[in-house]
Structure formats: structure tokens, C-alpha cells
């Protein structure tokens, strides 16, 4: 049913809860693949060397820490786990990945670390829910 699951994380508590739920579903459903992705802001074009490399390294390091936290929350599962960091708009990137990789389910937290984290449902989450090519599971 949900053989190829996409888990979008941003380091928030809600996204780590989503990681635990994704692992639980992957175990129960015997999914073949769990794809974990963190999307970070693209680099501003006005940055020049050496600032560009410093900011890029900081963003990549932050993304890798988020992926590490998510994979620790997932733990051992029978599914193949692919983890990657991608630069871009979070909602658009998640939707694109789900379409390209033919994901059966997207799992993400209800609110992230965005500027408007106090809203009932985060703006990236709202956009993914309304435009996703597959079912979306929102976790608090």
C-alpha cells in the first residue's frame, strides 16, 4: 500500500515525531523504501567568496545534523533508508521529490521551525497537503 514513503524533516519536535511515526509505519507495512529529506534555504546570489562557502558549509552542516537526528529517531527498520539534504523552497521541493520518486505517502510534522511556527498548520505543510501527488500524513 505505502511502499515508498517520503519523510520531510526540519529538526522541529513535530518532525522528529513524524520520523518516529514513519518508522513505525515502515515496519508495520513492510515498506521497501523510506526517503528522508531536509530542505534548506538556497544560497543568496549576492554572496561572494569566501562568504558563499562559509554560509553554504553552515547550512549543509545544519542539514546533516537534522538528518542525523531524524535517522536516530527512525532507528532500525527493514526498509532501505535514503537520507539527503536539498536546497530549495521546502514545499515545492517536497512535492517535486514525491512526484519524481513516485512516493506513495508523504509524512511530515504539522509545524516546523519557520517564522510563523505558532500557526495551527505550518505554511509549507499546508502547501504540501494541497498540492501533493499522494496522501500526506501530518504528525504533531
Secondary structure as GFF3:
##gff-version 3
##sequence-region A 1 140
A	DSSP	beta_strand	4	8	.	.	.	ID=ss1
A	DSSP	alpha_helix	13	29	.	.	.	ID=ss2
A	DSSP	beta_strand	33	40	.	.	.	ID=ss3
A	DSSP	alpha_helix	51	74	.	.	.	ID=ss4
A	DSSP	beta_strand	80	87	.	.	.	ID=ss5
A	DSSP	alpha_helix	90	100	.	.	.	ID=ss6
A	DSSP	beta_strand	105	109	.	.	.	ID=ss7
A	DSSP	alpha_helix	123	131	.	.	.	ID=ss8
A	DSSP	beta_strand	135	139	.	.	.	ID=ss9
###
